[in-house]
């Protein structure tokens, strides 16, 4: 009978020491340990870090202020038909859902901004929910304008949900949705 010692020495039943070469110990112990270390390093390298280092200036309050400012810029650029400004604020892969349920893309927004319809927007109940690299903006928007076809004035109330995403160093509008709200519900 033999008893083992990780130091490379084995005792026989007689109590005498049988010396096992260290190379045998290393081979049988070090290779599995090295395999475990390599596997751990591979897993660690493939793992997505949940502790992303953020710019200290990117506090939730700072992001909220930025998104509110970008929304103001977007509203102003749309009402003043400044297509280049709107183009800079909206992501190339933007998708939106209109009041009527239609799907629009960036070129649709730019075409509408480039039109001649005169509108003004007033937003209230504005809120921003900050996420890891995105922010969700919600508001109640009252649009006033003149219908291009009928030349009749209109007032449209919508609840909007805009999704902004941080891409590199810039915030871009990536998605939005508008839901019509009847004017009598606004009083509630």
Protein Blocks (a to p, Z undefined) as FASTA:
>chain_A
ZZddfkopacdfkopacdddfklmmmmmmmmmmmmmmmmmmmmmmpccfbdcddfklcfk
lmmmmmmmmmmmmmmmmmnopaklmmmmpcfkbccddfkopacdfklmmmmmmmmbdcdd
ddehiacdddfkbccdddddddddddfklopacddddddddddddehjbccdfbdcdddd
dfklmmZZ
